[in-house]
Amino acid sequence: MIEDLRLVAKWGPRKMEALRNFRVEFAPSKKDILQLTNQLAVMVRAGISLQDSLEAIAEQQENSRFAAVIIDLKNRIEEGMSFSQALAEHPEVFSNLYINM
């Protein structure tokens, strides 16, 4: 919060708002992450592998940057990482709470 105030003082409120909008535009929303979680739960319970589930979800994703994160999760799992380790590679998207659940 204090850092935000310093940046507003330095750059002005318009530039700060543009910066916030730029960041938010490319970051997945909480709704996107909730949808990913729900879709994964349904697909895995139905017997679809985690990798196939992630690939299918990525193909349906409108946010191309989030789709790239999902494909990266799939690739890391195929390379031998656990799901939580793969999530931890994207701290800008997944919180520590989410990773450790």
C-alpha positions as CSV (number, residue, x, y, z in Angstrom):
1,M,0.0,0.0,0.0
2,I,2.8,2.4,0.9
3,E,4.7,1.4,-2.2
4,D,1.5,2.2,-4.3
5,L,1.3,5.6,-2.7
6,R,5.0,6.3,-3.5
7,L,4.5,5.2,-7.1
8,V,1.4,7.4,-7.5
9,A,3.4,10.3,-6.1
10,K,6.2,9.6,-8.6
11,W,4.1,8.7,-11.7
12,G,0.8,10.2,-11.1
13,P,-2.6,8.5,-10.8
14,R,-3.2,8.1,-14.5
15,K,0.0,6.1,-15.1
16,M,-0.6,4.0,-12.0
17,E,-4.2,3.1,-13.2
18,A,-2.9,2.2,-16.6
19,L,-0.2,0.0,-15.1
20,R,-2.8,-1.8,-12.9
21,N,-5.1,-2.3,-15.9
22,F,-2.2,-3.7,-17.9
23,R,-1.3,-6.2,-15.2
24,V,-4.9,-7.2,-14.6
25,E,-5.6,-7.6,-18.3
26,F,-3.0,-10.4,-18.7
27,A,-3.4,-12.1,-15.3
28,P,-6.1,-14.8,-15.0
29,S,-9.0,-13.7,-12.8
30,K,-10.1,-15.5,-9.7
31,K,-13.0,-16.7,-11.8
32,D,-10.6,-18.3,-14.3
33,I,-8.7,-20.1,-11.5
34,L,-12.0,-21.3,-9.9
35,Q,-13.2,-22.5,-13.3
36,L,-9.9,-24.4,-13.8
37,T,-10.2,-26.0,-10.4
38,N,-13.8,-27.1,-10.9
39,Q,-13.1,-28.4,-14.4
40,L,-10.0,-30.4,-13.2
41,A,-12.0,-31.9,-10.3
42,V,-14.8,-33.1,-12.6
43,M,-12.5,-34.4,-15.3
44,V,-10.1,-36.3,-12.9
45,R,-13.1,-37.8,-11.0
46,A,-14.4,-39.0,-14.4
47,G,-11.1,-40.9,-14.9
48,I,-9.4,-38.5,-17.3
49,S,-5.7,-38.1,-16.6
50,L,-4.4,-34.9,-15.1
51,Q,-2.4,-34.2,-18.2
52,D,-5.3,-34.8,-20.6
53,S,-7.5,-32.7,-18.4
54,L,-5.1,-29.8,-18.4
55,E,-4.7,-30.0,-22.2
56,A,-8.4,-30.0,-22.8
57,I,-8.9,-27.0,-20.4
58,A,-6.1,-25.0,-22.1
59,E,-7.7,-25.5,-25.5
60,Q,-10.9,-24.0,-24.2
61,Q,-9.2,-21.1,-22.4
62,E,-9.9,-17.6,-23.9
63,N,-7.0,-16.0,-22.0
64,S,-4.0,-17.1,-24.1
65,R,-1.5,-16.3,-21.4
66,F,-3.4,-18.4,-18.9
67,A,-3.7,-21.2,-21.5
68,A,0.1,-21.1,-21.8
69,V,0.4,-21.5,-18.0
70,I,-1.9,-24.5,-18.1
71,I,0.1,-26.1,-20.9
72,D,3.3,-25.5,-18.9
73,L,1.7,-27.2,-15.9
74,K,0.9,-30.2,-18.2
75,N,4.4,-30.3,-19.6
76,R,6.1,-30.1,-16.2
77,I,3.9,-32.9,-14.9
78,E,4.9,-35.0,-17.9
79,E,8.5,-34.3,-17.0
80,G,8.0,-35.8,-13.6
81,M,7.1,-32.8,-11.4
82,S,4.2,-33.2,-8.9
83,F,1.1,-31.0,-9.6
84,S,2.0,-28.8,-6.6
85,Q,5.6,-28.3,-7.8
86,A,4.3,-27.3,-11.2
87,L,1.9,-24.8,-9.7
88,A,4.7,-23.4,-7.6
89,E,6.6,-22.5,-10.8
90,H,3.9,-19.9,-11.4
91,P,3.7,-17.8,-8.2
92,E,2.3,-14.9,-10.2
93,V,-0.8,-17.0,-10.9
94,F,-1.2,-19.4,-8.0
95,S,-1.0,-18.4,-4.3
96,N,0.8,-20.4,-1.7
97,L,-2.5,-21.4,-0.2
98,Y,-3.7,-22.8,-3.6
99,I,-0.4,-24.6,-4.2
100,N,-0.5,-26.3,-0.8
101,M,-4.1,-27.4,-0.8
